[in-house]
Amino acid sequence: VGEHTVLGVGSADIANQEKPGHLSCGLIVVGKGAEIPSRFKIGKNSILYPKLKAADYQTNEIPPGETIRPRHIEM
């Protein structure tokens, strides 16, 4: 986790969009090896997949309830 990064911003009332039944109490799930660059804000109920790199983020603020995956993973 980079310097001046804040984890857990926003409302815990916003459940994760992809897994609302599992992630709706304000937690953040950070996968193994995920990089979180400096000066980021990560919202509550977010999922950050393993092995994320700085290039995988489109913005430096992740709203509550979002899921971020590495760009090289296809679903």
All heavy atoms as a GROMACS GRO file, in nm:
protein
  565
    1VAL      N    1   0.086  -0.117   0.000
    1VAL     CA    2   0.000   0.000   0.000
    1VAL      C    3   0.090   0.123   0.000
    1VAL      O    4   0.178   0.136   0.085
    1VAL     CB    5  -0.094   0.001   0.122
    1VAL    CG1    6  -0.176   0.128   0.127
    1VAL    CG2    7  -0.183  -0.121   0.123
    2GLY      N    8   0.066   0.210  -0.098
    2GLY     CA    9   0.148   0.329  -0.112
    2GLY      C   10   0.121   0.433  -0.003
    2GLY      O   11   0.021   0.428   0.068
    3GLU      N   12   0.213   0.527   0.008
    3GLU     CA   13   0.201   0.634   0.107
    3GLU      C   14   0.077   0.719   0.080
    3GLU      O   15   0.038   0.740  -0.034
    3GLU     CB   16   0.325   0.724   0.102
    3GLU     CG   17   0.450   0.655   0.149
    3GLU     CD   18   0.568   0.751   0.149
    3GLU    OE1   19   0.548   0.873   0.141
    3GLU    OE2   20   0.681   0.701   0.157
    4HIS      N   21   0.019   0.769   0.188
    4HIS     CA   22  -0.095   0.860   0.183
    4HIS      C   23  -0.218   0.798   0.115
    4HIS      O   24  -0.302   0.870   0.060
    4HIS     CB   25  -0.059   0.992   0.116
    4HIS     CG   26   0.061   1.057   0.175
    4HIS    ND1   27   0.060   1.116   0.300
    4HIS    CD2   28   0.188   1.068   0.130
    4HIS    CE1   29   0.180   1.163   0.327
    4HIS    NE2   30   0.260   1.135   0.226
    5THR      N   31  -0.227   0.666   0.118
    5THR     CA   32  -0.343   0.595   0.064
    5THR      C   33  -0.443   0.573   0.176
    5THR      O   34  -0.405   0.544   0.289
    5THR     CB   35  -0.300   0.461   0.002
    5THR    OG1   36  -0.224   0.490  -0.115
    5THR    CG2   37  -0.418   0.376  -0.037
    6VAL      N   38  -0.571   0.589   0.145
    6VAL     CA   39  -0.676   0.574   0.246
    6VAL      C   40  -0.764   0.457   0.204
    6VAL      O   41  -0.818   0.455   0.093
    6VAL     CB   42  -0.761   0.702   0.258
    6VAL    CG1   43  -0.870   0.684   0.362
    6VAL    CG2   44  -0.673   0.822   0.291
    7LEU      N   45  -0.780   0.361   0.293
    7LEU     CA   46  -0.866   0.245   0.269
    7LEU      C   47  -0.993   0.261   0.351
    7LEU      O   48  -0.987   0.298   0.468
    7LEU     CB   49  -0.795   0.116   0.308
    7LEU     CG   50  -0.664   0.086   0.237
    7LEU    CD1   51  -0.598  -0.037   0.298
    7LEU    CD2   52  -0.688   0.066   0.089
    8GLY      N   53  -1.108   0.233   0.290
    8GLY     CA   54  -1.233   0.236   0.364
    8GLY      C   55  -1.308   0.367   0.359
    8GLY      O   56  -1.373   0.405   0.455
    9VAL      N   57  -1.305   0.435   0.246
    9VAL     CA   58  -1.379   0.561   0.234
    9VAL      C   59  -1.522   0.533   0.188
    9VAL      O   60  -1.551   0.429   0.130
    9VAL     CB   61  -1.310   0.660   0.138
    9VAL    CG1   62  -1.172   0.697   0.188
    9VAL    CG2   63  -1.302   0.605  -0.003
   10GLY      N   64  -1.609   0.624   0.213
   10GLY     CA   65  -1.747   0.615   0.166
   10GLY      C   66  -1.837   0.536   0.259
   10GLY      O   67  -1.800   0.498   0.369
   11SER      N   68  -1.956   0.510   0.210
   11SER     CA   69  -2.060   0.446   0.289
   11SER      C   70  -2.050   0.294   0.286
   11SER      O   71  -2.032   0.234   0.180
   11SER     CB   72  -2.197   0.487   0.235
   11SER     OG   73  -2.298   0.415   0.300
   12ALA      N   74  -2.066   0.232   0.402
   12ALA     CA   75  -2.071   0.086   0.410
   12ALA      C   76  -2.205   0.034   0.364
   12ALA      O   77  -2.223  -0.087   0.347
   12ALA     CB   78  -2.043   0.041   0.554
   13ASP      N   79  -2.301   0.122   0.341
   13ASP     CA   80  -2.434   0.082   0.294
   13ASP      C   81  -2.435   0.042   0.147
   13ASP      O   82  -2.532  -0.015   0.099
   13ASP     CB   83  -2.535   0.195   0.315
   13ASP     CG   84  -2.558   0.225   0.462
   13ASP    OD1   85  -2.538   0.134   0.546
   13ASP    OD2   86  -2.598   0.338   0.493
   14ILE      N   87  -2.328   0.072   0.075
   14ILE     CA   88  -2.319   0.037  -0.066
   14ILE      C   89  -2.248  -0.097  -0.076
   14ILE      O   90  -2.127  -0.106  -0.056
   14ILE     CB   91  -2.243   0.145  -0.146
   14ILE    CG1   92  -2.314   0.279  -0.134
   14ILE    CG2   93  -2.229   0.102  -0.292
   14ILE    CD1   94  -2.236   0.396  -0.191
   15ALA      N   95  -2.324  -0.202  -0.107
   15ALA     CA   96  -2.267  -0.337  -0.117
   15ALA      C   97  -2.184  -0.349  -0.244
   15ALA      O   98  -2.199  -0.272  -0.339
   15ALA     CB   99  -2.379  -0.441  -0.119
   16ASN      N  100  -2.096  -0.448  -0.246
   16ASN     CA  101  -2.018  -0.476  -0.366
   16ASN      C  102  -2.113  -0.511  -0.480
   16ASN      O  103  -2.205  -0.590  -0.462
   16ASN     CB  104  -1.919  -0.590  -0.341
   16ASN     CG  105  -1.832  -0.614  -0.461
   16ASN    OD1  106  -1.865  -0.695  -0.546
   16ASN    ND2  107  -1.722  -0.543  -0.469
   17GLN      N  108  -2.092  -0.452  -0.595
   17GLN     CA  109  -2.181  -0.470  -0.709
   17GLN      C  110  -2.185  -0.614  -0.759
   17GLN      O  111  -2.288  -0.662  -0.803
   17GLN     CB  112  -2.140  -0.377  -0.824
   17GLN     CG  113  -2.159  -0.232  -0.789
   17GLN     CD  114  -2.107  -0.140  -0.899
   17GLN    OE1  115  -2.066  -0.184  -1.006
   17GLN    NE2  116  -2.107  -0.011  -0.872
   18GLU      N  117  -2.072  -0.684  -0.752
   18GLU     CA  118  -2.066  -0.820  -0.804
   18GLU      C  119  -2.100  -0.927  -0.700
   18GLU      O  120  -2.145  -1.034  -0.735
   18GLU     CB  121  -1.928  -0.847  -0.862
   18GLU     CG  122  -1.900  -0.764  -0.985
   18GLU     CD  123  -1.767  -0.794  -1.048
   18GLU    OE1  124  -1.705  -0.897  -1.016
   18GLU    OE2  125  -1.723  -0.713  -1.131
   19LYS      N  126  -2.075  -0.898  -0.574
   19LYS     CA  127  -2.097  -0.995  -0.467
   19LYS      C  128  -2.170  -0.929  -0.350
   19LYS      O  129  -2.119  -0.926  -0.238
   19LYS     CB  130  -1.965  -1.054  -0.421
   19LYS     CG  131  -1.883  -1.114  -0.533
   19LYS     CD  132  -1.827  -1.245  -0.495
   19LYS     CE  133  -1.746  -1.304  -0.607
   19LYS     NZ  134  -1.813  -1.407  -0.678
   20PRO      N  135  -2.289  -0.876  -0.372
   20PRO     CA  136  -2.358  -0.802  -0.265
   20PRO      C  137  -2.394  -0.887  -0.144
   20PRO      O  138  -2.398  -0.835  -0.032
   20PRO     CB  139  -2.483  -0.748  -0.334
   20PRO     CG  140  -2.504  -0.836  -0.451
   20PRO     CD  141  -2.368  -0.880  -0.493
   21GLY      N  142  -2.416  -1.015  -0.162
   21GLY     CA  143  -2.450  -1.101  -0.050
   21GLY      C  144  -2.331  -1.136   0.037
   21GLY      O  145  -2.346  -1.183   0.150
   22HIS      N  146  -2.210  -1.113  -0.013
   22HIS     CA  147  -2.089  -1.149   0.060
   22HIS      C  148  -2.011  -1.029   0.112
   22HIS      O  149  -1.930  -1.043   0.203
   22HIS     CB  150  -1.996  -1.232  -0.029
   22HIS     CG  151  -2.055  -1.362  -0.071
   22HIS    ND1  152  -2.071  -1.467   0.016
   22HIS    CD2  153  -2.105  -1.403  -0.190
   22HIS    CE1  154  -2.127  -1.569  -0.048
   22HIS    NE2  155  -2.149  -1.531  -0.173
   23LEU      N  156  -2.030  -0.914   0.052
   23LEU     CA  157  -1.947  -0.799   0.088
   23LEU      C  158  -2.035  -0.675   0.099
   23LEU      O  159  -2.056  -0.601   0.003
   23LEU     CB  160  -1.838  -0.779  -0.018
   23LEU     CG  161  -1.721  -0.691   0.019
   23LEU    CD1  162  -1.654  -0.736   0.149
   23LEU    CD2  163  -1.618  -0.690  -0.092
   24SER      N  164  -2.089  -0.656   0.221
   24SER     CA  165  -2.180  -0.543   0.243
   24SER      C  166  -2.168  -0.482   0.383
   24SER      O  167  -2.258  -0.413   0.428
   24SER     CB  168  -2.325  -0.588   0.220
   24SER     OG  169  -2.357  -0.692   0.311
   25CYS      N  170  -2.056  -0.508   0.451
   25CYS     CA  171  -2.042  -0.457   0.588
   25CYS      C  172  -1.925  -0.360   0.603
   25CYS      O  173  -1.890  -0.323   0.714
   25CYS     CB  174  -2.030  -0.573   0.686
   25CYS     SG  175  -1.883  -0.673   0.661
   26GLY      N  176  -1.865  -0.318   0.492
   26GLY     CA  177  -1.761  -0.217   0.499
   26GLY      C  178  -1.619  -0.268   0.479
   26GLY      O  179  -1.525  -0.190   0.478
   27LEU      N  180  -1.601  -0.397   0.462
   27LEU     CA  181  -1.468  -0.453   0.442
   27LEU      C  182  -1.415  -0.427   0.302
   27LEU      O  183  -1.492  -0.401   0.210
   27LEU     CB  184  -1.470  -0.604   0.467
   27LEU     CG  185  -1.504  -0.650   0.607
   27LEU    CD1  186  -1.511  -0.802   0.611
   27LEU    CD2  187  -1.402  -0.599   0.706
   28ILE      N  188  -1.285  -0.441   0.288
   28ILE     CA  189  -1.220  -0.435   0.158
   28ILE      C  190  -1.139  -0.562   0.145
   28ILE      O  191  -1.066  -0.599   0.237
   28ILE     CB  192  -1.126  -0.312   0.147
   28ILE    CG1  193  -1.204  -0.185   0.167
   28ILE    CG2  194  -1.052  -0.313   0.014
   28ILE    CD1  195  -1.117  -0.063   0.185
   29VAL      N  196  -1.151  -0.630   0.032
   29VAL     CA  197  -1.074  -0.751   0.007
   29VAL      C  198  -0.962  -0.716  -0.089
   29VAL      O  199  -0.988  -0.668  -0.200
   29VAL     CB  200  -1.163  -0.863  -0.052
   29VAL    CG1  201  -1.079  -0.986  -0.084
   29VAL    CG2  202  -1.276  -0.897   0.043
   30VAL      N  203  -0.838  -0.738  -0.044
   30VAL     CA  204  -0.720  -0.709  -0.127
   30VAL      C  205  -0.650  -0.841  -0.155
   30VAL      O  206  -0.605  -0.909  -0.062
   30VAL     CB  207  -0.625  -0.610  -0.057
   30VAL    CG1  208  -0.502  -0.584  -0.144
   30VAL    CG2  209  -0.697  -0.480  -0.024
   31GLY      N  210  -0.642  -0.876  -0.282
   31GLY     CA  211  -0.579  -1.002  -0.321
   31GLY      C  212  -0.428  -0.999  -0.303
   31GLY      O  213  -0.364  -0.894  -0.303
   32LYS      N  214  -0.373  -1.118  -0.289
   32LYS     CA  215  -0.229  -1.135  -0.270
   32LYS      C  216  -0.150  -1.071  -0.384
   32LYS      O  217  -0.181  -1.091  -0.501
   32LYS     CB  218  -0.198  -1.285  -0.263
   32LYS     CG  219  -0.054  -1.315  -0.233
   32LYS     CD  220  -0.033  -1.465  -0.219
   32LYS     CE  221   0.111  -1.496  -0.187
   32LYS     NZ  222   0.130  -1.641  -0.170
   33GLY      N  223  -0.051  -0.993  -0.348
   33GLY     CA  224   0.036  -0.931  -0.446
   33GLY      C  225  -0.022  -0.809  -0.516
   33GLY      O  226   0.039  -0.756  -0.607
   34ALA      N  227  -0.139  -0.763  -0.473
   34ALA     CA  228  -0.199  -0.645  -0.536
   34ALA      C  229  -0.124  -0.520  -0.495
   34ALA      O  230  -0.095  -0.500  -0.377
   34ALA     CB  231  -0.346  -0.632  -0.497
   35GLU      N  232  -0.090  -0.437  -0.590
   35GLU     CA  233  -0.026  -0.309  -0.563
   35GLU      C  234  -0.134  -0.202  -0.550
   35GLU      O  235  -0.226  -0.197  -0.630
   35GLU     CB  236   0.066  -0.269  -0.678
   35GLU     CG  237   0.186  -0.358  -0.695
   35GLU     CD  238   0.271  -0.315  -0.815
   35GLU    OE1  239   0.249  -0.205  -0.871
   35GLU    OE2  240   0.360  -0.393  -0.851
   36ILE      N  241  -0.121  -0.120  -0.448
   36ILE     CA  242  -0.208  -0.003  -0.434
   36ILE      C  243  -0.115   0.117  -0.431
   36ILE      O  244  -0.042   0.137  -0.334
   36ILE     CB  245  -0.294  -0.010  -0.306
   36ILE    CG1  246  -0.378  -0.139  -0.306
   36ILE    CG2  247  -0.383   0.113  -0.296
   36ILE    CD1  248  -0.455  -0.161  -0.178
   37PRO      N  249  -0.113   0.196  -0.538
   37PRO     CA  250  -0.020   0.310  -0.547
   37PRO      C  251  -0.045   0.417  -0.441
   37PRO      O  252  -0.149   0.419  -0.374
   37PRO     CB  253  -0.047   0.365  -0.687
   37PRO     CG  254  -0.109   0.252  -0.763
   37PRO     CD  255  -0.189   0.178  -0.661
   38SER      N  256   0.047   0.507  -0.429
   38SER     CA  257   0.037   0.619  -0.336
   38SER      C  258  -0.078   0.710  -0.372
   38SER      O  259  -0.116   0.722  -0.489
   38SER     CB  260   0.166   0.702  -0.338
   38SER     OG  261   0.273   0.625  -0.292
   39ARG      N  262  -0.134   0.772  -0.269
   39ARG     CA  263  -0.239   0.873  -0.283
   39ARG      C  264  -0.369   0.819  -0.346
   39ARG      O  265  -0.436   0.889  -0.420
   39ARG     CB  266  -0.188   0.995  -0.358
   39ARG     CG  267  -0.067   1.057  -0.290
   39ARG     CD  268  -0.029   1.189  -0.346
   39ARG     NE  269   0.094   1.238  -0.292
   39ARG     CZ  270   0.110   1.290  -0.170
   39ARG    NH1  271   0.008   1.299  -0.090
   39ARG    NH2  272   0.227   1.333  -0.130
   40PHE      N  273  -0.402   0.697  -0.315
   40PHE     CA  274  -0.527   0.637  -0.361
   40PHE      C  275  -0.630   0.642  -0.250
   40PHE      O  276  -0.596   0.647  -0.132
   40PHE     CB  277  -0.504   0.491  -0.401
   40PHE     CG  278  -0.480   0.472  -0.547
   40PHE    CD1  279  -0.373   0.533  -0.610
   40PHE    CD2  280  -0.565   0.394  -0.623
   40PHE    CE1  281  -0.350   0.516  -0.744
   40PHE    CE2  282  -0.544   0.378  -0.759
   40PHE     CZ  283  -0.436   0.438  -0.819
   41LYS      N  284  -0.757   0.638  -0.289
   41LYS     CA  285  -0.869   0.624  -0.196
   41LYS      C  286  -0.948   0.503  -0.241
   41LYS      O  287  -0.993   0.498  -0.356
   41LYS     CB  288  -0.957   0.749  -0.196
   41LYS     CG  289  -0.889   0.872  -0.141
   41LYS     CD  290  -0.981   0.990  -0.141
   41LYS     CE  291  -0.908   1.113  -0.089
   41LYS     NZ  292  -0.994   1.231  -0.090
   42ILE      N  293  -0.964   0.407  -0.150
   42ILE     CA  294  -1.033   0.283  -0.181
   42ILE      C  295  -1.161   0.277  -0.099
   42ILE      O  296  -1.158   0.282   0.024
   42ILE     CB  297  -0.946   0.159  -0.151
   42ILE    CG1  298  -0.807   0.172  -0.215
   42ILE    CG2  299  -1.017   0.032  -0.192
   42ILE    CD1  300  -0.805   0.173  -0.365
   43GLY      N  301  -1.275   0.265  -0.166
   43GLY     CA  302  -1.404   0.263  -0.100
   43GLY      C  303  -1.433   0.132  -0.028
   43GLY      O  304  -1.378   0.027  -0.062
   44LYS      N  305  -1.523   0.139   0.068
   44LYS     CA  306  -1.567   0.022   0.144
   44LYS      C  307  -1.635  -0.078   0.050
   44LYS      O  308  -1.690  -0.040  -0.053
   44LYS     CB  309  -1.662   0.063   0.256
   44LYS     CG  310  -1.594   0.149   0.360
   44LYS     CD  311  -1.692   0.198   0.465
   44LYS     CE  312  -1.618   0.286   0.564
   44LYS     NZ  313  -1.707   0.344   0.663
   45ASN      N  314  -1.631  -0.205   0.089
   45ASN     CA  315  -1.694  -0.315   0.014
   45ASN      C  316  -1.636  -0.332  -0.125
   45ASN      O  317  -1.704  -0.376  -0.216
   45ASN     CB  318  -1.846  -0.297   0.008
   45ASN     CG  319  -1.909  -0.300   0.145
   45ASN    OD1  320  -1.869  -0.378   0.230
   45ASN    ND2  321  -2.006  -0.214   0.169
   46SER      N  322  -1.509  -0.297  -0.142
   46SER     CA  323  -1.442  -0.312  -0.270
   46SER      C  324  -1.361  -0.441  -0.272
   46SER      O  325  -1.317  -0.491  -0.168
   46SER     CB  326  -1.349  -0.194  -0.297
   46SER     OG  327  -1.424  -0.076  -0.313
   47ILE      N  328  -1.341  -0.493  -0.392
   47ILE     CA  329  -1.256  -0.610  -0.413
   47ILE      C  330  -1.144  -0.570  -0.508
   47ILE      O  331  -1.169  -0.519  -0.617
   47ILE     CB  332  -1.334  -0.727  -0.476
   47ILE    CG1  333  -1.448  -0.770  -0.383
   47ILE    CG2  334  -1.239  -0.844  -0.505
   47ILE    CD1  335  -1.541  -0.873  -0.444
   48LEU      N  336  -1.021  -0.591  -0.464
   48LEU     CA  337  -0.904  -0.568  -0.549
   48LEU      C  338  -0.841  -0.704  -0.574
   48LEU      O  339  -0.793  -0.769  -0.482
   48LEU     CB  340  -0.804  -0.474  -0.479
   48LEU     CG  341  -0.861  -0.340  -0.431
   48LEU    CD1  342  -0.753  -0.259  -0.363
   48LEU    CD2  343  -0.922  -0.264  -0.546
   49TYR      N  344  -0.843  -0.749  -0.697
   49TYR     CA  345  -0.796  -0.882  -0.732
   49TYR      C  346  -0.645  -0.896  -0.709
   49TYR      O  347  -0.572  -0.797  -0.709
   49TYR     CB  348  -0.829  -0.910  -0.878
   49TYR     CG  349  -0.960  -0.985  -0.894
   49TYR    CD1  350  -1.080  -0.928  -0.855
   49TYR    CD2  351  -0.962  -1.113  -0.945
   49TYR    CE1  352  -1.199  -0.996  -0.868
   49TYR    CE2  353  -1.082  -1.183  -0.958
   49TYR     CZ  354  -1.199  -1.124  -0.919
   49TYR     OH  355  -1.317  -1.193  -0.931
   50PRO      N  356  -0.598  -1.021  -0.694
   50PRO     CA  357  -0.454  -1.045  -0.678
   50PRO      C  358  -0.375  -0.993  -0.797
   50PRO      O  359  -0.426  -0.986  -0.910
   50PRO     CB  360  -0.444  -1.198  -0.670
   50PRO     CG  361  -0.578  -1.243  -0.626
   50PRO     CD  362  -0.676  -1.144  -0.685
   51LYS      N  363  -0.251  -0.958  -0.771
   51LYS     CA  364  -0.152  -0.919  -0.872
   51LYS      C  365  -0.188  -0.794  -0.950
   51LYS      O  366  -0.142  -0.775  -1.063
   51LYS     CB  367  -0.126  -1.036  -0.968
   51LYS     CG  368  -0.072  -1.158  -0.896
   51LYS     CD  369  -0.045  -1.270  -0.992
   51LYS     CE  370   0.004  -1.392  -0.913
   51LYS     NZ  371   0.030  -1.507  -1.001
   52LEU      N  372  -0.268  -0.706  -0.893
   52LEU     CA  373  -0.296  -0.577  -0.958
   52LEU      C  374  -0.168  -0.495  -0.966
   52LEU      O  375  -0.086  -0.496  -0.874
   52LEU     CB  376  -0.399  -0.497  -0.879
   52LEU     CG  377  -0.545  -0.537  -0.895
   52LEU    CD1  378  -0.630  -0.462  -0.792
   52LEU    CD2  379  -0.594  -0.509  -1.034
   53LYS      N  380  -0.153  -0.424  -1.075
   53LYS     CA  381  -0.041  -0.331  -1.095
   53LYS      C  382  -0.099  -0.190  -1.108
   53LYS      O  383  -0.217  -0.172  -1.134
   53LYS     CB  384   0.037  -0.368  -1.221
   53LYS     CG  385   0.092  -0.509  -1.222
   53LYS     CD  386   0.198  -0.525  -1.117
   53LYS     CE  387   0.256  -0.666  -1.123
   53LYS     NZ  388   0.327  -0.701  -1.004
   54ALA      N  389  -0.014  -0.090  -1.095
   54ALA     CA  390  -0.060   0.049  -1.103
   54ALA      C  391  -0.135   0.076  -1.234
   54ALA      O  392  -0.233   0.150  -1.236
   54ALA     CB  393   0.059   0.144  -1.089
   55ALA      N  394  -0.094   0.013  -1.342
   55ALA     CA  395  -0.158   0.035  -1.473
   55ALA      C  396  -0.300  -0.022  -1.480
   55ALA      O  397  -0.376   0.014  -1.571
   55ALA     CB  398  -0.073  -0.026  -1.583
   56ASP      N  399  -0.337  -0.108  -1.387
   56ASP     CA  400  -0.471  -0.167  -1.387
   56ASP      C  401  -0.579  -0.073  -1.336
   56ASP      O  402  -0.696  -0.097  -1.358
   56ASP     CB  403  -0.472  -0.295  -1.302
   56ASP     CG  404  -0.388  -0.405  -1.362
   56ASP    OD1  405  -0.392  -0.423  -1.485
   56ASP    OD2  406  -0.318  -0.473  -1.285
   57TYR      N  407  -0.540   0.034  -1.269
   57TYR     CA  408  -0.636   0.130  -1.215
   57TYR      C  409  -0.660   0.241  -1.316
   57TYR      O  410  -0.567   0.293  -1.375
   57TYR     CB  411  -0.584   0.191  -1.085
   57TYR     CG  412  -0.558   0.091  -0.975
   57TYR    CD1  413  -0.433   0.035  -0.958
   57TYR    CD2  414  -0.660   0.055  -0.888
   57TYR    CE1  415  -0.409  -0.055  -0.856
   57TYR    CE2  416  -0.637  -0.035  -0.785
   57TYR     CZ  417  -0.511  -0.091  -0.770
   57TYR     OH  418  -0.487  -0.180  -0.668
   58GLN      N  419  -0.785   0.278  -1.336
   58GLN     CA  420  -0.818   0.385  -1.429
   58GLN      C  421  -0.823   0.521  -1.361
   58GLN      O  422  -0.823   0.623  -1.428
   58GLN     CB  423  -0.950   0.355  -1.498
   58GLN     CG  424  -0.943   0.232  -1.584
   58GLN     CD  425  -1.075   0.202  -1.654
   58GLN    OE1  426  -1.174   0.271  -1.635
   58GLN    NE2  427  -1.075   0.098  -1.733
   59THR      N  428  -0.831   0.521  -1.229
   59THR     CA  429  -0.839   0.644  -1.152
   59THR      C  430  -0.775   0.619  -1.016
   59THR      O  431  -0.750   0.505  -0.980
   59THR     CB  432  -0.986   0.690  -1.136
   59THR    OG1  433  -0.990   0.809  -1.060
   59THR    CG2  434  -1.071   0.583  -1.072
   60ASN      N  435  -0.750   0.724  -0.941
   60ASN     CA  436  -0.689   0.706  -0.809
   60ASN      C  437  -0.793   0.702  -0.697
   60ASN      O  438  -0.759   0.707  -0.580
   60ASN     CB  439  -0.585   0.814  -0.781
   60ASN     CG  440  -0.645   0.952  -0.771
   60ASN    OD1  441  -0.758   0.975  -0.811
   60ASN    ND2  442  -0.567   1.044  -0.719
   61GLU      N  443  -0.921   0.693  -0.732
   61GLU     CA  444  -1.026   0.680  -0.633
   61GLU      C  445  -1.123   0.570  -0.676
   61GLU      O  446  -1.186   0.579  -0.781
   61GLU     CB  447  -1.102   0.812  -0.614
   61GLU     CG  448  -1.198   0.807  -0.499
   61GLU     CD  449  -1.248   0.944  -0.457
   61GLU    OE1  450  -1.186   1.045  -0.497
   61GLU    OE2  451  -1.348   0.950  -0.385
   62ILE      N  452  -1.132   0.467  -0.594
   62ILE     CA  453  -1.220   0.354  -0.621
   62ILE      C  454  -1.344   0.373  -0.534
   62ILE      O  455  -1.335   0.371  -0.411
   62ILE     CB  456  -1.152   0.220  -0.587
   62ILE    CG1  457  -1.014   0.209  -0.654
   62ILE    CG2  458  -1.242   0.102  -0.621
   62ILE    CD1  459  -1.012   0.222  -0.802
   63PRO      N  460  -1.462   0.391  -0.594
   63PRO     CA  461  -1.583   0.413  -0.514
   63PRO      C  462  -1.623   0.287  -0.436
   63PRO      O  463  -1.585   0.176  -0.474
   63PRO     CB  464  -1.690   0.448  -0.617
   63PRO     CG  465  -1.626   0.451  -0.749
   63PRO     CD  466  -1.487   0.400  -0.736
   64PRO      N  467  -1.701   0.303  -0.331
   64PRO     CA  468  -1.750   0.187  -0.256
   64PRO      C  469  -1.823   0.089  -0.348
   64PRO      O  470  -1.894   0.129  -0.440
   64PRO     CB  471  -1.847   0.247  -0.154
   64PRO     CG  472  -1.804   0.388  -0.138
   64PRO     CD  473  -1.752   0.429  -0.272
   65GLY      N  474  -1.801  -0.040  -0.323
   65GLY     CA  475  -1.872  -0.144  -0.396
   65GLY      C  476  -1.812  -0.186  -0.529
   65GLY      O  477  -1.868  -0.269  -0.598
   66GLU      N  478  -1.697  -0.133  -0.565
   66GLU     CA  479  -1.636  -0.165  -0.694
   66GLU      C  480  -1.548  -0.290  -0.685
   66GLU      O  481  -1.502  -0.329  -0.578
   66GLU     CB  482  -1.549  -0.049  -0.742
   66GLU     CG  483  -1.627   0.073  -0.781
   66GLU     CD  484  -1.709   0.051  -0.907
   66GLU    OE1  485  -1.661  -0.012  -1.003
   66GLU    OE2  486  -1.824   0.099  -0.910
   67THR      N  487  -1.522  -0.350  -0.800
   67THR     CA  488  -1.430  -0.462  -0.814
   67THR      C  489  -1.330  -0.426  -0.922
   67THR      O  490  -1.368  -0.386  -1.032
   67THR     CB  491  -1.504  -0.591  -0.853
   67THR    OG1  492  -1.597  -0.623  -0.748
   67THR    CG2  493  -1.408  -0.708  -0.872
   68ILE      N  494  -1.201  -0.439  -0.889
   68ILE     CA  495  -1.095  -0.406  -0.984
   68ILE      C  496  -1.016  -0.534  -1.014
   68ILE      O  497  -0.970  -0.602  -0.923
   68ILE     CB  498  -0.998  -0.299  -0.927
   68ILE    CG1  499  -1.076  -0.176  -0.878
   68ILE    CG2  500  -0.892  -0.262  -1.029
   68ILE    CD1  501  -1.154  -0.103  -0.984
   69ARG      N  502  -1.003  -0.565  -1.143
   69ARG     CA  503  -0.929  -0.683  -1.189
   69ARG      C  504  -0.807  -0.638  -1.269
   69ARG      O  505  -0.812  -0.534  -1.334
   69ARG     CB  506  -1.016  -0.767  -1.281
   69ARG     CG  507  -1.129  -0.836  -1.216
   69ARG     CD  508  -1.202  -0.921  -1.321
   69ARG     NE  509  -1.306  -1.000  -1.258
   69ARG     CZ  510  -1.424  -0.955  -1.222
   69ARG    NH1  511  -1.454  -0.830  -1.242
   69ARG    NH2  512  -1.511  -1.034  -1.165
   70PRO      N  513  -0.705  -0.723  -1.273
   70PRO     CA  514  -0.593  -0.693  -1.365
   70PRO      C  515  -0.643  -0.691  -1.508
   70PRO      O  516  -0.732  -0.770  -1.545
   70PRO     CB  517  -0.496  -0.810  -1.342
   70PRO     CG  518  -0.528  -0.860  -1.207
   70PRO     CD  519  -0.677  -0.839  -1.189
   71ARG      N  520  -0.592  -0.605  -1.588
   71ARG     CA  521  -0.638  -0.591  -1.727
   71ARG      C  522  -0.608  -0.715  -1.811
   71ARG      O  523  -0.676  -0.738  -1.909
   71ARG     CB  524  -0.574  -0.469  -1.791
   71ARG     CG  525  -0.627  -0.341  -1.732
   71ARG     CD  526  -0.570  -0.223  -1.803
   71ARG     NE  527  -0.617  -0.102  -1.740
   71ARG     CZ  528  -0.602   0.018  -1.789
   71ARG    NH1  529  -0.539   0.034  -1.903
   71ARG    NH2  530  -0.647   0.123  -1.725
   72HIS      N  531  -0.509  -0.790  -1.775
   72HIS     CA  532  -0.471  -0.905  -1.857
   72HIS      C  533  -0.556  -1.030  -1.830
   72HIS      O  534  -0.543  -1.129  -1.900
   72HIS     CB  535  -0.322  -0.940  -1.836
   72HIS     CG  536  -0.290  -0.982  -1.696
   72HIS    ND1  537  -0.266  -0.893  -1.596
   72HIS    CD2  538  -0.281  -1.105  -1.641
   72HIS    CE1  539  -0.243  -0.958  -1.483
   72HIS    NE2  540  -0.250  -1.088  -1.508
   73ILE      N  541  -0.646  -1.026  -1.731
   73ILE     CA  542  -0.732  -1.139  -1.702
   73ILE      C  543  -0.862  -1.127  -1.781
   73ILE      O  544  -0.929  -1.025  -1.775
   73ILE     CB  545  -0.765  -1.148  -1.551
   73ILE    CG1  546  -0.639  -1.183  -1.474
   73ILE    CG2  547  -0.874  -1.251  -1.525
   73ILE    CD1  548  -0.661  -1.195  -1.324
   74GLU      N  549  -0.895  -1.228  -1.855
   74GLU     CA  550  -1.022  -1.230  -1.929
   74GLU      C  551  -1.123  -1.308  -1.852
   74GLU      O  552  -1.092  -1.410  -1.792
   74GLU     CB  553  -0.999  -1.291  -2.068
   74GLU     CG  554  -0.909  -1.208  -2.155
   74GLU     CD  555  -0.892  -1.268  -2.292
   74GLU    OE1  556  -0.978  -1.348  -2.333
   74GLU    OE2  557  -0.794  -1.231  -2.359
   75MET      N  558  -1.249  -1.265  -1.859
   75MET     CA  559  -1.356  -1.334  -1.786
   75MET      C  560  -1.437  -1.420  -1.879
   75MET      O  561  -1.461  -1.403  -1.987
   75MET     CB  562  -1.445  -1.235  -1.714
   75MET     CG  563  -1.371  -1.153  -1.611
   75MET     SD  564  -1.272  -1.244  -1.495
   75MET     CE  565  -1.396  -1.321  -1.397
   0.00000   0.00000   0.00000
